[in-house]
């Protein structure tokens, strides 16, 4: 009985189903899919993280600092007087 026999694989499949059950096997499939997605994300993560940091830095430079209400009214007053 060689490894390429259909009966060998059928018996092996039945034994695996009996030992692990269908519930565990479906979870193994979804876990494997999540692991592959995580691996792909990690491979592309370095580039994405650099882009995200650059965007955050630009945003921080572009946004004026938030002040108290009195400082905004002073700015408003000075622009109205011009």
Backbone bond lengths (Angstrom), bond angles and torsions (degrees), N, CA, C in turn:
res aa  C-N    CA-C-N  psi(-1)  N-CA   C-N-CA  omega(-1)  CA-C   N-CA-C  phi
1 X - - - 1.442 - - 1.530 107.95 -
2 X 1.303 117.22 111.35 1.452 122.24 -176.80 1.516 111.68 -91.92
3 X 1.302 115.68 173.72 1.451 120.90 -179.62 1.525 112.59 -72.40
4 X 1.325 118.00 -15.98 1.445 120.76 -178.38 1.529 112.81 -93.28
5 X 1.311 117.85 5.09 1.460 121.97 179.84 1.533 110.17 -76.56
6 X 1.324 117.26 136.32 1.464 121.91 -179.92 1.530 111.18 -65.55
7 X 1.318 117.01 -33.57 1.467 120.35 179.80 1.523 111.05 -68.12
8 X 1.303 116.12 -35.98 1.462 119.95 178.14 1.531 110.15 -60.58
9 X 1.323 116.47 -47.57 1.460 120.80 -179.23 1.522 112.04 -68.46
10 X 1.331 117.93 -35.32 1.464 121.20 179.00 1.528 110.49 -65.62
11 X 1.308 117.02 -44.39 1.468 121.15 179.18 1.531 109.86 -65.70
12 X 1.310 116.82 -41.60 1.456 120.95 178.63 1.531 111.14 -62.40
13 X 1.323 117.26 -40.82 1.462 121.60 178.15 1.526 111.44 -64.18
14 X 1.329 116.93 -42.50 1.464 120.66 178.73 1.530 110.42 -62.82
15 X 1.315 117.38 -42.57 1.470 120.81 179.59 1.529 110.40 -64.11
16 X 1.328 117.60 -42.00 1.463 120.74 179.24 1.527 110.35 -63.86
17 X 1.331 117.37 -42.20 1.466 120.36 178.48 1.521 111.56 -63.81
18 X 1.321 117.38 -37.71 1.460 120.42 179.22 1.528 111.59 -68.79
19 X 1.313 116.58 -39.20 1.462 119.85 -177.00 1.533 111.14 -74.58
20 X 1.308 117.11 -49.30 1.456 120.25 -173.87 1.519 113.62 -93.24
21 X 1.302 118.88 -29.81 1.456 121.49 -176.00 1.519 111.31 80.48
22 X 1.310 116.27 161.54 1.465 119.77 -176.83 1.524 112.09 -73.71
23 X 1.329 117.82 -29.54 1.465 120.82 -179.67 1.516 112.37 -63.08
24 X 1.323 116.48 -45.62 1.461 119.76 -179.96 1.514 111.20 -68.08
25 X 1.328 116.36 -36.22 1.463 118.63 -178.75 1.528 111.61 -67.35
26 X 1.330 118.07 -35.78 1.467 119.23 177.73 1.524 110.58 -69.40
27 X 1.329 117.16 -35.94 1.463 119.77 177.10 1.519 111.15 -68.27
28 X 1.327 117.14 -34.63 1.457 120.42 178.17 1.521 109.62 -63.34
29 X 1.337 116.98 -40.49 1.463 120.33 178.49 1.517 112.39 -62.84
30 X 1.336 117.15 -45.31 1.465 119.65 -179.99 1.529 110.92 -69.21
31 X 1.331 117.60 -36.62 1.463 120.35 177.34 1.525 111.05 -64.55
32 X 1.322 116.28 -39.05 1.456 120.50 178.80 1.534 110.17 -65.44
33 X 1.328 116.66 -41.37 1.460 120.26 177.23 1.518 112.03 -62.71
34 X 1.337 117.31 -41.94 1.466 121.12 177.73 1.527 111.19 -64.91
35 X 1.325 116.55 -36.64 1.459 120.01 178.90 1.526 110.80 -66.32
36 X 1.320 117.29 -40.60 1.463 120.72 178.94 1.526 109.99 -65.89
37 X 1.344 117.53 -42.83 1.460 120.89 178.09 1.529 110.88 -62.52
38 X 1.326 116.54 -42.05 1.461 120.45 178.39 1.519 112.12 -63.61
39 X 1.335 116.04 -38.34 1.460 120.21 178.36 1.522 110.53 -65.13
40 X 1.330 117.02 -44.08 1.466 120.51 178.92 1.525 110.65 -63.52
41 X 1.330 116.55 -40.53 1.461 120.83 179.26 1.529 110.57 -64.82
42 X 1.326 116.81 -39.04 1.461 120.47 179.49 1.521 110.70 -67.58
43 X 1.324 117.63 -35.36 1.456 120.22 178.74 1.526 111.07 -66.90
44 X 1.323 117.82 -35.08 1.454 121.96 -179.87 1.525 111.68 -95.45
45 X 1.304 117.55 -7.00 1.461 122.31 -174.22 1.505 114.05 -64.31
46 X 1.322 118.59 -34.10 1.454 120.82 -178.54 1.522 110.79 -62.01
47 X 1.317 116.80 -45.32 1.458 120.80 -179.82 1.525 110.40 -67.69
48 X 1.329 116.60 -43.54 1.458 120.61 -179.15 1.523 111.24 -64.32
49 X 1.317 116.67 -39.40 1.463 119.61 -178.60 1.524 111.00 -68.10
50 X 1.320 116.99 -36.95 1.466 119.58 177.57 1.526 110.51 -64.91
51 X 1.330 117.04 -41.36 1.463 121.02 178.13 1.524 110.55 -64.29
52 X 1.344 116.30 -42.23 1.460 120.73 -179.23 1.524 110.75 -64.35
53 X 1.325 117.49 -41.66 1.466 120.54 179.10 1.524 111.16 -65.36
54 X 1.331 116.30 -38.64 1.462 119.78 178.50 1.526 110.43 -65.18
55 X 1.329 117.21 -40.68 1.460 120.84 178.59 1.519 111.32 -65.72
56 X 1.327 117.61 -40.53 1.459 120.95 178.09 1.519 110.79 -64.12
57 X 1.322 116.43 -39.75 1.465 120.46 179.72 1.526 110.34 -65.10
58 X 1.344 116.15 -42.25 1.461 119.67 177.65 1.527 110.89 -64.45
59 X 1.313 116.55 -39.55 1.462 120.40 -179.65 1.520 110.14 -65.23
60 X 1.317 116.58 -42.04 1.454 119.81 179.80 1.523 111.06 -65.87
61 X 1.312 118.02 -34.29 1.451 120.52 178.85 1.524 111.16 -75.36
62 X 1.328 118.03 -32.69 1.453 121.73 -175.99 1.521 112.04 -79.54
63 X 1.307 118.33 -33.95 1.457 121.42 -177.64 1.521 110.40 -80.54
64 X 1.329 117.89 130.74 1.463 119.64 175.96 1.524 109.20 -72.34
65 X 1.300 117.51 151.31 1.464 119.76 179.37 1.524 110.12 -66.94
66 X 1.302 114.60 142.99 1.460 119.58 178.71 1.520 109.06 -78.32
67 X 1.317 115.77 131.33 1.461 120.23 -179.97 1.510 110.15 -114.55
68 X 1.294 114.74 -171.61 1.458 119.69 177.50 1.513 109.31 -79.57
69 X 1.298 117.56 170.21 1.461 122.34 -178.72 1.512 112.47 -63.56
70 X 1.330 118.20 -30.66 1.463 120.74 -177.72 1.527 111.15 -70.35
71 X 1.307 118.35 -35.29 1.457 119.70 -178.58 1.525 110.92 -71.14
72 X 1.344 117.94 -32.93 1.460 119.49 177.71 1.515 110.80 -71.61
73 X 1.327 117.11 -32.98 1.455 118.64 178.32 1.519 110.36 -71.00
74 X 1.334 117.36 -31.69 1.456 119.97 177.09 1.521 110.36 -67.30
75 X 1.301 117.11 -39.35 1.448 120.36 177.61 1.519 110.21 -66.07
76 X 1.299 116.68 -40.05 1.463 121.47 -179.70 1.526 109.49 -65.17
77 X 1.323 116.19 -42.28 1.455 120.29 -179.74 1.524 111.12 -63.70
78 X 1.335 115.92 -41.62 1.456 118.24 -178.39 1.522 111.72 -69.53
79 X 1.314 117.86 -32.22 1.460 119.36 179.01 1.526 110.49 -75.96
80 X 1.319 118.24 -29.51 1.458 121.04 178.53 1.535 111.03 -73.29
81 X 1.300 117.32 -29.02 1.452 120.43 -177.51 1.519 111.61 -78.10
82 X 1.314 117.75 -19.10 1.475 120.70 -178.89 1.452 110.61 -79.10
